[in-house]
Amino acid sequence: MFAARNDMKTILAICWITFTCAIGPVWADTVVSNATGRLSVRFCRENLVHFRYAPNGTAFEPDGMAVARQAIEKRDEDYAPVPVSESRSSDAVTLSGRRLTVSVDPKTLGIAVSADGRTVFRSAAEAFAAEGEGRKASFVRDVADEERFMGLGNIPGNDFTSLELRDRTYDLWLTANNVHAIIPLWYSSVGYGIYLCNSNRGRISFKKDYNVSLEGGEMNFYFVWGPSFKDIITAWSELAGRMHMPPRYALGLTYRGAGGFSAKDLEAVTREQQEAGIAVDVIGVEPGWHTRAYPCSFAWSDKFKNPKGFIDTMHGFGVKINFWEHPYYSPECRIAKASEPFGLWGGAIAKAEGNNSRYGFGGFVPDMTLNAARDLYWKMHREVLFDLGADGLKVDETDDWATGRSLSGKMPGGISFNAYHNLIGTLTCNFVHERFRDDYGKRTFLFSRGNWAGMQRWATSAYTDFYGFEQFVMSVIVQSCSGSYYTPEIRNKETPSDIAYMRRAQMMFLTPFPMSNEWQENAVVTRRSKAVLDCYKKYNALHYRLIPYLYSLFREQNRMGLGVVRALPFEFGDDPAVFGVSDTFLLGPSLLVRPVSDFRRTVAAKIYLPKGAYWIDWWSHATYAGGEETLYPAPADVLPLFIRRGAIIPMGHYGRNTGDVTSPDIDLLVVPSETETRFTLYEDDGISYDYERGVYRETEVTAIAFGETAKVTIAAPKGSYKTPARSFNVKILHNGRVEERRIADDGTPHELSVRMWPMGLIAKPVMPQEGALFECEAEGNRFDKVEINRNEPKASGNGIVRNLGENAGSSFVMRNVTVAKSGQYEAELDYGNGDGKPRWLRFAVNGEPGQRISCPATGPWLTIGSINFTLQLKAGTNEIRFYAVPGDGWAPDLDCLRIPAEPLAPIGLP
């Protein structure tokens, strides 16, 4: 029987070869020409087709150009030949592969692509045009009322109101105003993706005239058929390049000090955070390390008198050091002077025009397409930073070069200003990764503000110069569509209230590369309120616990291209409701994250849980059905976080940083489902590239639930990387209960079975009760040296307390604050502050030591704002004293205090 099957395979293969040869097999480009131009078509994979258009009289651009080198990693000739049959008639040139059929009209060069017997993509009849140096391609929709689009990176409408691209127009141009990372790859709900292989300035319209126009370069794009989004990114990432493994420390917290911090300041603030129990892995040094920045001198300032000693001291804390720069060289910089003997800046550096930030901040702009410029750049960075032990860079403002000029010139190497503007950040960062690997044998981690396709190949995270919360969330999601990353940093300036700080911290710690950036604010979280610090530490600990899960997902990306952060359609493409969801994302296949952008005392967050799965609340372990929108109670220190049923999540134990492992044991959180699921725990040294030579460890875990039994299987590990003696602590979560088993990780396979409990009722959210409102001006309160105004229409009870802090000993006591249960309550205080700056307020509960909170300005004095803070209350009646002390200044006008009906739930990790 086996032999017969092989004989049949041989016969079928012979038939296929005979058939294709009879009608003309195609193993290379097919070029179709008309009176105006030429269209080249090539099948690279069965689901990947390359289209290139050139007007008559011009040649196709050579592959050696910097644009092509940056835009793709695998060239067409690197792919194995794909068998495609070709047929020609006066009406069409048809190329038929196993999965796709491409038809080109020889008269107009119009194209149509079919899959599974239906047309999935078509161009307009007159598909391509050339206007001067520009190019244009026009497409049409076959499902005009249904087709939707997403992708493109950090460019959603430039207003960040929606992830939907449809019915909008987008500029392919990096700017300092919101657009910091463009990946010209977009997805259609029909099941295809298009990757525009060009870095010139351009425009994409998703309106009825669905088209792409470019201000230079070739109309050069790849059509990728899925039909799933996972299929698309797998094929695209093979073409454009998949991420090398990041260093493990990159997954830890990055803390960037204020711009003026000295070496001693950074040492002190690192010690302060570690003593407070905050894990931190990277310390960022801002522009103050240069003697001159904007443009940069790349010479150490007096704030760092002993650079090598500073770096060694910080390494002694167990942290890595990341240094700010932008790649614009001051005329006094050594790299500028070193290039003088070569004439015209060595033919490698373009002199900026004027003293304007649009032109390299008055400095010199290196041409990173040329080896001469790259070598000068690297020689200086080795001497000044990396040979001293520096670990990485923050490459700033690469999107701010030449943003407003007429880009008709060229860099010394021949690339146009137009194209180089969009590429300089990615060219610079990728070069640093490559040279760091070659010279030091280690991985580095970079931040960059100004990124293009190609950034996804290395551990580089985009960041921005805008700070709206919804913009952060959407940037995280859209960058994920290309397997690249965006860091939603937390900055004190944008978090005047405790709630705002807590909400931003929660989101930051549920992304792969969290960063806290003090920059100009000079305020660390350890100096904020206890409620903020407790929340920060909780999510800091959660993030570090998840690092084994996240690091394993990076290995999956290294192999297949799909990123750690995932827009919902990448896992739930069959659910049309998830397309364009702009406030929720996935961490890997198993965790759903819904950041809360309401900085008031949030009553409920509206969440859509994708259908096709059950979802378990991380905090309460309650089970929710997918396919429904739910209102989720989310007090100030709770970010809605759900576990997908079927999840297997490895978790670790860390102290001060990722290198400080407090226990080698791995906790395996398992939520079994009736369908067998699997997850591979990946481990390596986290530093070198030895994993490419097999020095890693992979342990596959599978789980399934059947009847009243759950079975978990841990396979024998693969790879040569050695881990310390340890155990797997298997925690099986089902129906709100956790069953634990401890298994020695002894290199042999293990299987365990655990009794399950019947699935209970699917949870429905129970909304918190409204709680109680206590007026500050109420008759029963006690007032000392304050003014009471009971005729203020904009106040909740038409009354307000004023002049607190004007006189020594001024205060008032709010009596009869009654609650049913003892515990910590999230209170909301309404107040007015028209001072234009924050005012301080102190309070003490039931005679306990007082606390101080900052009340930001609310605008005009008659404008009421609110601030949230926590109160420890006892069951029954409580007294809260509000007061000021000398040195605080005046307090704000106080309106009312809201206390919820229930205290905050005690929250821990599974």
Buried (B, 14 or more C-beta within 10 A) or exposed (E): EEEEEEEEEEEEEEEBEEEBEEEEBBEEBBBBEBEBBBBBBBBBBBBBBBBBBBBEEEEBBEEEBBBBBBBBBBEBEEBEEBBBBBEBEEEBBBBBBEBBBBBBBBBBBBBBBBBEEEBBBBBBEBBBBBEEEBBBBBBBBEEEEEBBBBBBBBBBBBEBEBBBBBEBBBBBBBBBEBBBBBBBBBBBBBBBBBBBBBBBBBBBBBEEEBBBBBBBBBBBBBBBBBBBBBBBBBBBBBBBBBBBBBBBBBBBBBBBBBBEBBBEBBBBBBEBBBEBEBBBBBBBBBBBBBBBBBBBBBBBBEBBEEBEEBBEBBEEBBBBBBBBBBBBBBEBBBBBEBBEEEEEBBBBBBEBEEEEBBBBBBBBBBBBBBEBBBEBBBEBBBEBBBEBBBBBBBBBBBBBBBBEBEBEEBBBBEBBBBBBBBBBBBBBBBBBBBBBBEEBEEBBBBBBBBBBBBBBBBBBBBBBBBBBBBBBBBBBBBBBBBBBBBBBBBBBEBBBBBBBBBBBBBBBBBBBBBBBBBBEBBBBBBEBBEBBBEBBBBBBBBBBBBBBBBBBBBBBBBEBBBBBBBBBBBBBBEBEBBBBBBBBBBBBBBBBBBBBBBBBBBBBBEBBBBBEBBBBBBBEBBBBBBEBEBBBBBBBBBBBBBBBBBBBBBBBBBBBBBBBBEBEBBBBBBBBBEEBBEBBBBBBBBBBBBBEEEBBBBBBBBBBBEEEEBBBBBBEBEBEBEEEEBBBBBBBBBBBEEBEBEBEBEEEEBEBEBEBEEEEEEBEBEEBEEBBEBBBBBEEBEBEBBBBBBEBEEBBBBBBBBBBBBEEEBBBBBBEBEBEEEBBBBBBBBBBBBBEEBBBBBBBBBEEEEBEBBBBBBEEBBEBBBBBBBBBBEEEEBBBBBBBBEEBBBBBBBBBBBBBEBBBBEBEEB
